Amino acid sequence: MNWLAVTLMVIGGLFLAISSIGLLRLPDFYTRAHAVGKAETLGSMLVLIGLAVHNGADLTSLKILLILGVIFITNPTATHALMRSAFRSGVAIWKNNNAADK
Amino acid sequence: MERFFIGFALFVALLFGASLYRIAAGPTVFDRTIGAGLIGTNAVLLLVLIGVLYRRVDMFVDLALTYALLNFIGIVALAKFFERSRETDR
C-alpha cells in the first residue's frame, strides 16, 4: 500500500514539474495555458490519489477525493475562461518565424 | 515515509519559483494570472502535504478544499474583469 502511494505521488510530481517547465519555457500565452490546464490537472489528481491511498479508507480520504473532483472540474474551466478572455482581448498568437522546412 | 513527504513538500514548494518568475516577467496580464493560478493549485497540494506531516489531515483537508474553491472564483473573476476592461479601452 505504501509503495502504491509513493509511485502515484512520484508520477504526479513528474507531471507537476512538466507543467512548471512548460509555464517557464513555452513561447506564447496560449501554449503556456495549454501546459497549465492539462499537465497540472493530471499531476495534482495523481498526487491527491496517492495521498488518499496513504491515508487509508476514511472520511478524510473521501474529502481528499472531493478536492480531487473540485480540481478536476475547476482547473480546466478556469484555464479555459482565462484563454477565452485573452483571445477576445486580442493577445497575439505566436507564429514560428524561422521555420526551416519551407 | 516521513522523509519522503518532507522531500515532496519541498519539491512542490520549489515549483513556486517557476510561477513567480512568470508572474514577474510575463508579457501580458493573463500570463501573470495563470501563474497565480498555478501557485494556487500547488498550494492546495502543499496544504494536504503539511496536514499529513503534522498528522492533522482532518483539519487541513477542509482548508485545502476552501482554498481550491476560492482559487477558482478568483481566476474566473480576474478573467472577466480584464476582458471587459480591455474592451472598453478600445
Backbone of each chain as ProteinMPNN parsed JSONL, in Angstrom:
{"seq_chain_A": "MNWLAVTLMVIGGLFLAISSIGLLRLPDFYTRAHAVGKAETLGSMLVLIGLAVHNGADLTSLKILLILGVIFITNPTATHALMRSAFRSGVAIWKNNNAADK", "coords_chain_A": {"N_chain_A": [[0.837, -1.207, 0.0], [1.973, 1.193, 0.741], [3.937, 1.494, -1.198], [2.453, 1.798, -3.485], [1.252, 4.291, -3.04], [3.535, 5.928, -2.973], [4.522, 5.573, -5.576], [2.412, 6.64, -7.135], [2.493, 9.309, -6.251], [5.026, 10.108, -7.047], [4.876, 9.93, -9.851], [2.881, 11.827, -10.256], [4.245, 14.099, -9.312], [6.148, 14.319, -11.281], [4.533, 15.091, -13.435], [3.705, 17.579, -12.45], [6.134, 18.941, -12.474], [6.623, 18.982, -15.223], [4.552, 20.648, -16.01], [5.278, 23.082, -14.761], [7.722, 23.608, -16.011], [6.829, 23.917, -18.612], [5.313, 26.249, -18.284], [7.362, 28.007, -17.844], [8.964, 27.843, -20.2], [7.592, 27.845, -22.67], [6.548, 29.618, -25.654], [4.329, 31.375, -25.802], [1.22, 32.862, -24.739], [-1.004, 31.164, -25.04], [0.041, 28.608, -25.435], [1.308, 28.3, -23.005], [-0.913, 28.288, -21.307], [-2.043, 25.956, -22.177], [-0.154, 24.095, -21.248], [-0.467, 24.448, -18.482], [-3.189, 23.874, -18.066], [-3.641, 21.146, -18.589], [-1.472, 19.323, -17.88], [-1.02, 20.108, -15.257], [-3.472, 19.565, -14.028], [-3.658, 16.727, -14.261], [-1.353, 15.983, -12.831], [-1.863, 16.989, -10.2], [-4.121, 15.483, -9.605], [-3.072, 12.875, -9.554], [-1.26, 13.085, -7.417], [-3.034, 13.646, -5.315], [-4.586, 11.301, -5.287], [-2.602, 9.524, -4.513], [-2.088, 10.5, -1.913], [-4.564, 9.968, -0.718], [-4.583, 7.19, -0.839], [-2.461, 6.64, 0.849], [-3.568, 7.567, 3.213], [-5.617, 5.814, 3.776], [-8.807, 4.033, 4.095], [-11.263, 6.224, 4.865], [-13.069, 9.02, 6.329], [-11.654, 11.3, 5.85], [-10.152, 10.624, 3.605], [-12.213, 10.533, 1.805], [-12.83, 13.221, 1.701], [-10.467, 14.165, 0.573], [-10.712, 13.023, -1.941], [-12.875, 14.504, -2.736], [-11.716, 17.043, -2.986], [-10.124, 16.379, -5.141], [-12.099, 15.988, -7.126], [-13.076, 18.604, -7.288], [-10.816, 20.007, -8.205], [-10.503, 18.693, -10.615], [-12.713, 19.572, -12.041], [-12.643, 22.42, -11.863], [-10.084, 23.438, -12.557], [-9.42, 23.066, -15.401], [-11.626, 24.556, -16.298], [-11.186, 27.164, -15.333], [-8.805, 27.758, -16.672], [-9.712, 27.662, -19.287], [-11.571, 29.769, -19.298], [-9.898, 31.929, -18.844], [-8.291, 31.797, -21.118], [-10.129, 32.246, -23.146], [-10.907, 34.835, -22.501], [-8.467, 36.13, -22.955], [-8.183, 35.719, -25.699], [-10.338, 37.137, -26.71], [-9.547, 39.644, -25.939], [-7.52, 40.11, -27.653], [-4.854, 39.093, -27.506], [-1.701, 38.399, -28.884], [-1.092, 35.714, -31.184], [1.371, 33.216, -31.233], [3.753, 32.855, -33.843], [5.783, 30.761, -35.836], [8.704, 32.041, -36.795], [11.202, 31.434, -37.865], [11.07, 29.084, -39.533], [12.422, 26.113, -40.745], [11.651, 24.376, -42.695], [10.773, 25.052, -45.503]], "CA_chain_A": [[0.0, 0.0, 0.0], [2.874, 2.333, 0.78], [4.646, 1.679, -2.465], [1.48, 2.322, -4.451], [1.116, 5.735, -2.804], [4.776, 6.602, -3.371], [4.605, 5.573, -7.038], [1.453, 7.615, -7.663], [2.907, 10.677, -5.965], [6.209, 10.449, -7.849], [4.427, 10.201, -11.216], [2.208, 13.128, -10.21], [5.253, 15.154, -9.207], [6.748, 14.465, -12.619], [3.638, 15.911, -14.252], [3.756, 18.953, -11.937], [7.377, 19.544, -12.96], [6.438, 19.254, -16.65], [3.687, 21.811, -16.127], [6.01, 24.298, -14.409], [8.708, 23.861, -17.06], [6.078, 24.464, -19.732], [4.974, 27.643, -17.983], [8.582, 28.811, -17.99], [9.714, 27.776, -21.442], [6.826, 27.93, -23.907], [6.742, 30.979, -26.176], [3.107, 32.102, -26.063], [0.27, 32.697, -23.634], [-1.92, 30.041, -25.264], [0.765, 27.361, -25.178], [1.505, 28.203, -21.553], [-2.186, 27.879, -20.713], [-2.191, 24.537, -22.509], [0.668, 23.324, -20.312], [-1.024, 24.509, -17.13], [-4.541, 23.33, -17.949], [-3.754, 19.694, -18.659], [-0.47, 18.601, -17.08], [-1.198, 20.435, -13.841], [-4.651, 18.837, -13.53], [-3.348, 15.308, -14.096], [-0.376, 15.828, -11.757], [-2.465, 17.149, -8.87], [-5.008, 14.36, -9.343], [-2.275, 11.704, -9.157], [-0.73, 13.31, -6.062], [-4.119, 13.528, -4.332], [-4.937, 9.876, -5.164], [-1.556, 8.919, -3.686], [-2.3, 10.876, -0.515], [-5.737, 9.254, -0.219], [-4.178, 5.792, -0.638], [-1.641, 6.605, 2.066], [-4.387, 7.843, 4.384], [-6.478, 4.69, 4.09], [-10.241, 4.237, 3.919], [-11.591, 7.124, 5.967], [-13.818, 10.195, 5.874], [-10.663, 12.254, 5.346], [-9.841, 10.233, 2.231], [-13.35, 10.964, 0.982], [-12.686, 14.667, 1.477], [-9.374, 14.339, -0.387], [-11.272, 12.726, -3.26], [-13.729, 15.655, -3.082], [-10.784, 18.053, -3.511], [-9.741, 15.9, -6.476], [-13.181, 16.308, -8.044], [-13.144, 20.063, -7.461], [-9.702, 20.415, -9.077], [-10.758, 18.116, -11.932], [-13.681, 20.388, -12.76], [-12.409, 23.864, -11.888], [-8.808, 23.875, -13.125], [-9.578, 23.326, -16.839], [-12.614, 25.606, -16.538], [-10.542, 28.458, -15.112], [-7.858, 27.982, -17.76], [-10.485, 27.949, -20.493], [-12.148, 31.117, -19.181], [-8.799, 32.879, -18.992], [-7.841, 31.783, -22.506], [-11.174, 32.898, -23.938], [-10.808, 36.264, -22.238], [-7.268, 36.635, -23.628], [-8.419, 35.72, -27.141], [-11.234, 38.248, -27.019], [-8.83, 40.897, -25.74], [-6.581, 40.308, -28.736], [-3.463, 38.722, -27.24], [-1.159, 37.905, -30.149], [-0.797, 34.29, -31.285], [2.765, 33.021, -31.629], [3.995, 32.217, -35.138], [7.19, 30.355, -35.956], [9.251, 32.896, -37.851], [12.385, 30.858, -38.513], [10.797, 27.692, -39.87], [13.46, 25.681, -41.679], [11.113, 23.471, -43.713], [9.939, 25.77, -46.468]], "C_chain_A": [[0.865, 1.248, 0.0], [3.52, 2.6, -0.561], [3.723, 2.178, -3.549], [1.341, 3.833, -4.296], [2.36, 6.484, -3.274], [4.888, 6.676, -4.887], [3.654, 6.596, -7.646], [1.924, 9.04, -7.45], [4.123, 11.067, -6.784], [5.811, 10.742, -9.29], [3.703, 11.548, -11.278], [3.177, 14.281, -10.101], [5.973, 15.391, -10.512], [5.864, 15.342, -13.502], [3.619, 17.355, -13.773], [5.002, 19.664, -12.437], [7.268, 19.882, -14.441], [5.59, 20.504, -16.835], [4.435, 23.1, -15.811], [7.064, 24.636, -15.45], [8.024, 24.432, -18.298], [5.683, 25.906, -19.506], [6.195, 28.536, -18.132], [9.002, 28.938, -19.443], [8.899, 28.048, -22.687], [6.68, 29.382, -24.349], [5.517, 31.889, -26.136], [2.181, 31.962, -24.861], [-0.579, 31.448, -23.816], [-1.221, 28.708, -25.02], [1.043, 27.188, -23.692], [0.229, 27.746, -20.86], [-2.474, 26.409, -21.006], [-1.375, 23.662, -21.555], [0.046, 23.297, -18.925], [-2.337, 23.737, -17.047], [-4.606, 21.822, -17.947], [-2.765, 18.975, -17.752], [-0.647, 18.863, -15.594], [-2.384, 19.671, -13.256], [-4.322, 17.368, -13.284], [-2.357, 15.092, -12.953], [-0.995, 15.972, -10.385], [-3.428, 16.017, -8.564], [-4.224, 13.13, -8.9], [-1.729, 11.864, -7.74], [-1.835, 13.137, -5.018], [-4.571, 12.081, -4.178], [-3.896, 9.163, -4.313], [-1.72, 9.242, -2.213], [-3.496, 10.15, 0.076], [-5.415, 7.778, 0.026], [-3.33, 5.673, 0.625], [-2.474, 6.787, 3.317], [-5.256, 6.652, 4.766], [-7.941, 5.039, 3.93], [-10.81, 4.98, 5.128], [-12.509, 8.219, 5.424], [-12.871, 11.233, 5.296], [-10.264, 11.925, 3.915], [-10.97, 10.622, 1.29], [-13.274, 12.452, 0.693], [-11.553, 14.959, 0.503], [-9.868, 14.046, -1.797], [-12.237, 13.825, -3.706], [-12.88, 16.8, -3.615], [-10.357, 17.68, -4.919], [-10.826, 16.225, -7.497], [-13.282, 17.79, -8.32], [-12.043, 20.527, -8.401], [-9.952, 19.915, -10.493], [-11.745, 18.958, -12.731], [-13.176, 21.822, -12.927], [-11.116, 24.267, -12.574], [-8.871, 24.034, -14.649], [-10.588, 24.422, -17.139], [-11.999, 26.99, -16.381], [-9.565, 28.775, -16.227], [-8.588, 28.352, -19.046], [-11.071, 29.35, -20.451], [-11.07, 32.172, -19.393], [-8.344, 32.963, -20.441], [-8.861, 32.458, -23.419], [-11.123, 34.408, -23.76], [-9.592, 36.87, -22.934], [-7.483, 36.706, -25.126], [-9.34, 36.865, -27.547], [-10.551, 39.589, -26.838], [-7.752, 41.108, -26.786], [-5.135, 40.083, -28.368], [-2.92, 38.025, -28.479], [-0.855, 36.422, -30.07], [0.613, 34.133, -31.838], [2.846, 32.355, -32.994], [5.479, 31.924, -35.257], [7.829, 31.104, -37.116], [10.434, 32.276, -38.575], [12.15, 29.376, -38.789], [11.754, 27.242, -40.964], [12.874, 24.899, -42.841], [10.177, 24.221, -44.654], [10.513, 25.647, -47.862]], "O_chain_A": [[0.541, 2.24, -0.653], [3.641, 3.74, -1.008], [4.153, 2.905, -4.445], [1.315, 4.568, -5.283], [2.258, 7.542, -3.895], [5.295, 7.7, -5.435], [4.029, 7.334, -8.557], [1.785, 9.887, -8.333], [4.255, 12.224, -7.181], [6.328, 11.678, -9.899], [3.882, 12.315, -12.224], [2.973, 15.327, -10.718], [6.364, 16.516, -10.823], [6.352, 16.214, -14.22], [3.526, 18.272, -14.59], [4.951, 20.844, -12.784], [7.75, 20.926, -14.881], [5.867, 21.325, -17.709], [4.259, 24.103, -16.503], [7.287, 25.809, -15.75], [8.564, 25.319, -18.958], [5.713, 26.708, -20.439], [6.069, 29.702, -18.507], [9.362, 30.03, -19.884], [9.472, 28.455, -23.698], [6.687, 30.285, -23.511], [5.648, 33.082, -26.412], [2.341, 31.046, -24.055], [-0.847, 30.741, -22.844], [-1.816, 27.784, -24.466], [1.018, 26.071, -23.175], [0.27, 26.925, -19.943], [-3.071, 25.707, -20.19], [-1.847, 22.617, -21.107], [0.027, 22.258, -18.266], [-2.577, 23.026, -16.072], [-5.529, 21.252, -17.366], [-3.152, 18.123, -16.953], [-0.455, 17.971, -14.768], [-2.318, 19.187, -12.127], [-4.659, 16.819, -12.234], [-2.493, 14.137, -12.188], [-0.703, 15.181, -9.488], [-3.56, 15.616, -7.408], [-4.643, 12.418, -7.987], [-1.729, 10.915, -6.956], [-1.604, 12.552, -3.959], [-4.906, 11.658, -3.072], [-4.234, 8.308, -3.494], [-1.522, 8.38, -1.356], [-3.463, 9.754, 1.241], [-5.911, 7.183, 0.982], [-3.47, 4.712, 1.381], [-2.147, 6.237, 4.368], [-5.6, 6.485, 5.936], [-8.289, 6.189, 3.664], [-10.842, 4.462, 6.244], [-12.702, 8.335, 4.213], [-13.227, 11.96, 4.369], [-10.059, 12.826, 3.101], [-10.739, 10.991, 0.139], [-13.606, 12.901, -0.404], [-11.648, 15.885, -0.302], [-9.49, 14.735, -2.745], [-12.406, 14.058, -4.903], [-13.263, 17.459, -4.582], [-10.24, 18.542, -5.79], [-10.527, 16.682, -8.601], [-13.543, 18.199, -9.452], [-12.287, 21.341, -9.293], [-9.657, 20.614, -11.463], [-11.635, 19.054, -13.954], [-13.27, 22.383, -14.019], [-11.054, 25.361, -13.136], [-8.411, 25.056, -15.158], [-10.438, 25.146, -18.123], [-12.251, 27.884, -17.188], [-9.489, 29.915, -16.685], [-8.155, 29.228, -19.795], [-11.07, 30.05, -21.463], [-11.307, 33.188, -20.046], [-8.047, 34.046, -20.945], [-8.489, 33.162, -24.358], [-11.271, 35.167, -24.717], [-9.662, 37.988, -23.445], [-7.021, 37.647, -25.771], [-9.15, 37.487, -28.592], [-10.914, 40.567, -27.492], [-7.126, 42.167, -26.817], [-4.259, 40.797, -28.858], [-3.586, 37.166, -29.059], [-0.418, 35.921, -29.034], [1.005, 34.818, -32.782], [2.108, 31.412, -33.279], [6.322, 32.719, -34.843], [7.531, 30.835, -38.28], [10.657, 32.549, -39.754], [12.916, 28.52, -38.346], [11.885, 27.908, -41.991], [13.525, 24.764, -43.878], [8.959, 24.051, -44.611], [9.948, 26.187, -48.812]]}, "seq_chain_B": "MERFFIGFALFVALLFGASLYRIAAGPTVFDRTIGAGLIGTNAVLLLVLIGVLYRRVDMFVDLALTYALLNFIGIVALAKFFERSRETDR", "coords_chain_B": {"N_chain_B": [[9.119, 7.144, 5.387], [8.19, 9.535, 6.373], [10.353, 11.172, 5.698], [10.195, 11.089, 2.931], [7.802, 12.499, 2.51], [8.507, 15.035, 3.44], [10.491, 15.7, 1.58], [8.975, 15.688, -0.766], [7.18, 17.775, -0.272], [8.964, 19.914, -0.198], [9.776, 19.833, -2.847], [7.381, 20.499, -4.198], [7.109, 23.062, -3.206], [9.325, 24.193, -4.351], [8.539, 24.367, -6.969], [7.054, 26.659, -6.974], [8.765, 28.658, -7.705], [9.013, 28.805, -10.507], [6.465, 29.724, -11.257], [6.534, 32.165, -9.957], [8.522, 33.478, -11.33], [7.226, 33.682, -13.805], [5.108, 35.316, -13.107], [6.477, 37.656, -12.478], [7.759, 38.308, -14.893], [5.979, 38.033, -16.997], [4.645, 38.772, -20.205], [2.0, 39.675, -20.781], [-1.014, 40.489, -18.918], [-2.463, 38.223, -18.564], [-0.703, 36.121, -18.526], [0.465, 36.533, -16.041], [-1.782, 36.083, -14.425], [-2.306, 33.366, -14.917], [-0.047, 32.261, -13.874], [-0.422, 32.848, -11.172], [-2.65, 31.234, -10.751], [-1.518, 28.71, -11.04], [0.158, 28.691, -8.824], [-1.838, 28.672, -6.867], [-3.066, 26.139, -7.255], [-0.906, 24.472, -6.69], [-0.572, 25.162, -4.044], [-2.784, 24.054, -2.809], [-2.154, 21.317, -2.919], [0.131, 21.426, -1.335], [-0.941, 22.159, 1.114], [-2.394, 19.849, 1.871], [-0.246, 18.104, 2.048], [1.212, 19.235, 4.165], [-0.642, 18.826, 6.164], [-0.535, 16.004, 6.31], [2.069, 15.735, 7.223], [2.014, 16.965, 9.747], [0.226, 15.313, 10.992], [-2.463, 16.04, 11.066], [-4.547, 15.729, 9.162], [-7.287, 15.787, 8.922], [-8.067, 18.333, 9.613], [-6.608, 20.017, 7.868], [-7.512, 19.281, 5.391], [-9.987, 20.438, 4.986], [-9.273, 23.127, 4.875], [-7.792, 23.043, 2.505], [-9.745, 22.384, 0.634], [-11.413, 24.662, 0.732], [-9.55, 26.507, -0.172], [-9.13, 25.677, -2.781], [-11.643, 26.168, -3.975], [-11.827, 28.975, -3.647], [-9.682, 29.795, -5.163], [-10.483, 29.104, -7.754], [-12.736, 30.808, -8.061], [-11.501, 33.306, -7.873], [-9.803, 33.337, -10.135], [-11.585, 33.169, -12.285], [-13.024, 35.522, -11.874], [-10.986, 37.42, -12.258], [-10.43, 36.935, -14.954], [-12.84, 37.701, -16.217], [-12.858, 40.398, -15.478], [-10.541, 41.546, -16.649], [-11.001, 41.111, -19.323], [-13.261, 42.706, -19.864], [-12.302, 45.245, -19.235], [-10.334, 45.613, -21.14], [-11.908, 45.727, -23.451], [-13.398, 48.061, -23.155], [-11.4, 49.893, -23.322], [-10.78, 50.07, -25.982]], "CA_chain_B": [[7.92, 7.737, 4.787], [8.203, 10.95, 6.796], [11.361, 11.886, 4.916], [9.669, 11.24, 1.57], [6.811, 13.571, 2.457], [9.213, 16.32, 3.563], [11.129, 15.975, 0.298], [7.969, 16.004, -1.783], [6.661, 19.116, 0.011], [9.987, 20.862, -0.643], [9.737, 19.832, -4.309], [6.219, 21.287, -4.62], [7.396, 24.464, -2.895], [10.324, 24.653, -5.318], [7.841, 24.681, -8.214], [6.54, 28.024, -6.908], [9.725, 29.573, -8.301], [8.696, 28.976, -11.922], [5.298, 30.589, -11.349], [6.897, 33.52, -9.527], [9.23, 34.099, -12.45], [6.257, 34.037, -14.838], [4.348, 36.465, -12.617], [7.307, 38.863, -12.531], [8.259, 38.631, -16.225], [5.019, 37.734, -18.037], [4.406, 39.955, -21.036], [0.641, 40.184, -20.632], [-1.579, 40.302, -17.587], [-3.025, 36.876, -18.477], [0.393, 35.253, -18.078], [0.585, 36.674, -14.58], [-2.939, 35.442, -13.778], [-2.217, 31.909, -14.964], [0.989, 31.905, -12.9], [-1.059, 32.86, -9.856], [-3.496, 30.054, -10.653], [-0.659, 27.541, -10.814], [0.555, 28.744, -7.412], [-2.981, 28.267, -6.057], [-3.262, 24.686, -7.316], [0.173, 23.822, -5.944], [-0.755, 25.423, -2.622], [-3.749, 23.061, -2.314], [-1.397, 20.084, -2.664], [1.05, 21.659, -0.226], [-1.714, 22.154, 2.361], [-2.667, 18.458, 2.263], [1.026, 17.502, 2.456], [1.528, 19.739, 5.508], [-1.521, 18.114, 7.066], [-0.007, 14.653, 6.529], [3.303, 15.831, 8.016], [1.687, 17.289, 11.136], [-0.77, 14.337, 11.442], [-3.766, 16.69, 11.255], [-5.12, 15.809, 7.815], [-8.727, 16.05, 9.01], [-8.272, 19.779, 9.635], [-6.015, 20.694, 6.722], [-8.23, 18.948, 4.175], [-11.033, 21.448, 4.821], [-8.613, 24.343, 4.399], [-7.401, 22.852, 1.11], [-10.972, 22.441, -0.185], [-11.791, 26.074, 0.649], [-8.572, 27.205, -0.982], [-9.347, 25.321, -4.189], [-12.823, 26.879, -4.464], [-11.559, 30.409, -3.733], [-8.756, 29.964, -6.279], [-11.29, 29.086, -8.985], [-13.553, 32.021, -8.142], [-10.625, 34.44, -8.124], [-9.282, 33.352, -11.502], [-12.673, 33.495, -13.205], [-13.325, 36.949, -11.705], [-9.919, 38.181, -12.92], [-10.582, 36.796, -16.398], [-13.935, 38.564, -16.642], [-12.514, 41.807, -15.263], [-9.556, 42.044, -17.607], [-11.603, 41.127, -20.653], [-14.145, 43.853, -20.019], [-11.554, 46.494, -19.207], [-9.686, 45.783, -22.436], [-12.854, 46.091, -24.496], [-13.797, 49.458, -23.021], [-10.286, 50.745, -23.711], [-10.742, 50.274, -27.422]], "C_chain_B": [[7.827, 9.211, 5.135], [9.154, 11.776, 5.936], [10.905, 12.086, 3.473], [8.667, 12.384, 1.489], [7.455, 14.932, 2.601], [9.868, 16.693, 2.237], [10.127, 16.362, -0.761], [7.374, 17.393, -1.549], [7.671, 20.175, -0.412], [10.01, 20.965, -2.159], [8.57, 20.669, -4.822], [6.445, 22.77, -4.332], [8.424, 25.042, -3.851], [9.666, 25.042, -6.638], [7.193, 26.056, -8.179], [7.462, 29.002, -7.628], [9.435, 29.847, -9.764], [7.51, 29.925, -12.079], [5.639, 32.021, -10.943], [7.677, 34.234, -10.618], [8.247, 34.531, -13.521], [5.403, 35.22, -14.399], [5.17, 37.744, -12.745], [7.576, 39.285, -13.97], [7.237, 38.396, -17.327], [4.699, 38.945, -18.882], [3.006, 40.524, -20.897], [0.126, 39.893, -19.232], [-2.145, 38.883, -17.435], [-1.956, 35.863, -18.09], [0.554, 35.32, -16.571], [-0.554, 35.956, -13.87], [-2.81, 33.927, -13.792], [-1.08, 31.412, -14.073], [0.433, 31.872, -11.489], [-1.971, 31.649, -9.669], [-2.706, 28.787, -10.408], [-0.165, 27.508, -9.376], [-0.594, 28.274, -6.526], [-3.19, 26.766, -6.059], [-2.156, 23.947, -6.568], [0.011, 24.023, -4.442], [-1.782, 24.465, -2.01], [-3.028, 21.755, -1.976], [-0.494, 20.241, -1.452], [0.32, 21.668, 1.111], [-2.0, 20.726, 2.81], [-1.373, 17.777, 2.722], [1.428, 17.958, 3.856], [0.635, 19.056, 6.539], [-1.051, 16.692, 7.358], [1.224, 14.707, 7.418], [3.014, 16.104, 9.482], [0.65, 16.357, 11.745], [-2.101, 14.985, 11.811], [-4.461, 16.84, 9.906], [-6.585, 16.203, 7.875], [-9.023, 17.542, 9.089], [-7.794, 20.425, 8.339], [-6.76, 20.401, 5.427], [-9.369, 19.948, 3.92], [-10.44, 22.756, 4.325], [-8.263, 24.229, 2.924], [-8.611, 22.935, 0.192], [-11.431, 23.883, -0.363], [-10.848, 26.839, -0.263], [-8.772, 26.912, -2.46], [-10.543, 26.091, -4.749], [-12.546, 28.365, -4.631], [-10.613, 30.721, -4.884], [-9.521, 30.022, -7.597], [-12.085, 30.375, -9.148], [-12.689, 33.229, -8.479], [-10.155, 34.501, -9.56], [-10.379, 33.718, -12.491], [-13.044, 34.974, -13.097], [-12.265, 37.806, -12.384], [-10.047, 38.111, -14.431], [-11.695, 37.705, -16.912], [-13.547, 40.041, -16.545], [-11.559, 42.325, -16.33], [-10.119, 42.058, -19.017], [-12.456, 42.37, -20.854], [-13.361, 45.165, -20.049], [-10.804, 46.716, -20.511], [-10.664, 46.265, -23.493], [-13.29, 47.54, -24.372], [-12.652, 50.399, -23.352], [-10.326, 51.049, -25.203], [-11.967, 51.018, -27.912]], "O_chain_B": [[7.437, 10.034, 4.307], [8.844, 12.887, 5.507], [11.187, 13.117, 2.863], [8.67, 13.15, 0.526], [7.019, 15.893, 1.966], [9.815, 17.848, 1.814], [10.383, 17.255, -1.568], [7.093, 18.115, -2.505], [7.286, 21.223, -0.93], [10.235, 22.044, -2.707], [8.727, 21.454, -5.758], [6.03, 23.631, -5.108], [8.407, 26.239, -4.136], [10.152, 25.924, -7.346], [6.814, 26.582, -9.225], [7.017, 30.046, -8.106], [9.586, 30.977, -10.228], [7.533, 30.821, -12.924], [5.105, 32.976, -11.508], [7.523, 35.439, -10.816], [8.391, 35.61, -14.095], [5.013, 36.042, -15.229], [4.63, 38.799, -13.08], [7.622, 40.481, -14.26], [7.578, 38.542, -18.501], [4.501, 40.037, -18.348], [2.84, 41.744, -20.894], [0.742, 39.154, -18.464], [-2.292, 38.392, -16.316], [-2.243, 34.872, -17.418], [0.753, 34.302, -15.907], [-0.344, 35.301, -12.849], [-3.154, 33.263, -12.814], [-1.127, 30.288, -13.572], [0.767, 30.988, -10.7], [-2.062, 31.098, -8.572], [-3.141, 27.898, -9.676], [-0.076, 26.441, -8.769], [-0.37, 27.563, -5.546], [-3.458, 26.17, -5.016], [-2.404, 22.941, -5.904], [0.407, 23.166, -3.652], [-1.673, 24.102, -0.839], [-3.243, 21.162, -0.919], [-0.358, 19.325, -0.641], [0.872, 21.243, 2.125], [-1.867, 20.413, 3.993], [-1.385, 16.977, 3.658], [1.928, 17.159, 4.648], [1.077, 18.741, 7.644], [-1.146, 16.219, 8.49], [1.417, 13.838, 8.269], [3.675, 15.553, 10.363], [0.227, 16.564, 12.882], [-2.782, 14.548, 12.739], [-4.908, 17.929, 9.545], [-7.079, 16.884, 6.976], [-10.098, 17.982, 8.682], [-8.48, 21.276, 7.773], [-6.664, 21.167, 4.469], [-9.674, 20.265, 2.771], [-11.017, 23.42, 3.464], [-8.413, 25.191, 2.171], [-8.524, 23.49, -0.904], [-11.795, 24.29, -1.466], [-11.271, 27.704, -1.029], [-8.602, 27.797, -3.3], [-10.479, 26.608, -5.864], [-12.963, 28.968, -5.62], [-10.716, 31.775, -5.511], [-9.251, 30.869, -8.449], [-12.113, 30.965, -10.228], [-13.089, 34.079, -9.274], [-10.104, 35.579, -10.153], [-10.146, 34.483, -13.426], [-13.344, 35.613, -14.105], [-12.594, 38.809, -13.019], [-9.805, 39.1, -15.122], [-11.524, 38.396, -17.916], [-13.872, 40.834, -17.429], [-11.75, 43.421, -16.858], [-9.759, 42.917, -19.822], [-12.382, 43.014, -21.901], [-13.706, 46.085, -20.792], [-10.646, 47.854, -20.953], [-10.322, 47.1, -24.331], [-13.53, 48.193, -25.387], [-12.882, 51.575, -23.634], [-9.956, 52.14, -25.636], [-12.096, 51.274, -29.109]]}, "name": "protein", "num_of_chains": 2, "seq": "MNWLAVTLMVIGGLFLAISSIGLLRLPDFYTRAHAVGKAETLGSMLVLIGLAVHNGADLTSLKILLILGVIFITNPTATHALMRSAFRSGVAIWKNNNAADKMERFFIGFALFVALLFGASLYRIAAGPTVFDRTIGAGLIGTNAVLLLVLIGVLYRRVDMFVDLALTYALLNFIGIVALAKFFERSRETDR"}
